[in-house]
Amino acid sequence: MKKVNFDNYANNYDQILQEQHKSFGEISYYSEHKVKILTRFFSSNKSMNILEYGCGIGRNLKYLKKYFPNSSLYATDISKESLSIAKKEYVDVNFF
């Protein structure tokens, strides 16, 4: 099985997703909706350590910060280029 090099897609990942899903509307809806589901199981006021495993360019981080403002966020991804993009946007997230 051939591995996908996600570094090749990092710089225009949002545009690729939006184009592929244009008939479904704005793609940011899905990132926010996934995080909203978490609020059903975890208190958004509680201080937690949250790991976004496979964070890519950080599409969910905005909403994790919004819905879990008292939590510490950690993020990782196999794509170094994606992490580089996410690090620039979310300087208060702990990346590794």
N, C-alpha and C positions, 0 to 999 in steps of 0.2 A: 504494500500500500504506500503510495507516494504521500509524503507529508506536505502540508500547506505551509508556506512561509508567510506568516501573518505580517511580518515586517513590510512586505510588498504592498500591503493594503492599508497600512496604518494612516498614512497622510490623507487619504480620501475615504476612510471607512464610513463616515456618516453619509456621504454622498452616495456611495454604493448601496448602502442599506435603504436610503430613501428612494432611490431609483427602483430597486428591486421590490419595494413594498408600497409604491406610490398609490396603488389602488386602495390601500387600507388607511390612508391618511398620514398624519405626522407621526414619524417613528419614535419621537421622544415620549409619546403616550405610553408605549410598551415598557420603557425603562422605568417610568414613574409608577406604572401599574404593578410591576413586579415588586417594587419596594413597598407600595401600599399594602400588598398582600402580607408582607412581613409584620406590619403593624397589627394584624389580627392575632399574631402569636407572641409578639414581644412589645412591651411597653416602650413607647417612644420617649418617655420621660426618664427612663432608667439609664444609668451609665453602663455601657457595655463595650466590649472590644468586638468589632465587626470586621471580618475578613471578606473582602471581595475577591474571590479566587477566580482568575480568568477575567480580570477587569478590563482588558483591552485598552482602549483610549480613555476609559473612565466614564462611559455613558451612564452608569448607574450611580456613580459617586455623588453627583449633584443631588440626587434624590435621597440617598442614604444620609447625607448631611442635613437635608431639609427635614426628614421625618425622624431622624435619630440625632438631634443636635447635641445631646449630652454624651454621645459615644465617641470612642476613639476608633478611627477608621484605618484599616490596613488593606493593602492591595498588592496583587501580584499577577503576572502574566508571563507567558513564554516568549512573547514578542517584545524585544528590547526597544524597538521603535515605538510601539504602542505605549509602553511604560514611559518613554521619554515625553511623549505628547501629554499623557495624563499627569505627569509630574509638573509640567509647566502650568497646567490649569488648576491643579489641586495641591498647592504647596503645603497644606496642613494635613495631608494624608500621609501615612507611613508606608512607603513603597519598598518592596524587596523582590 
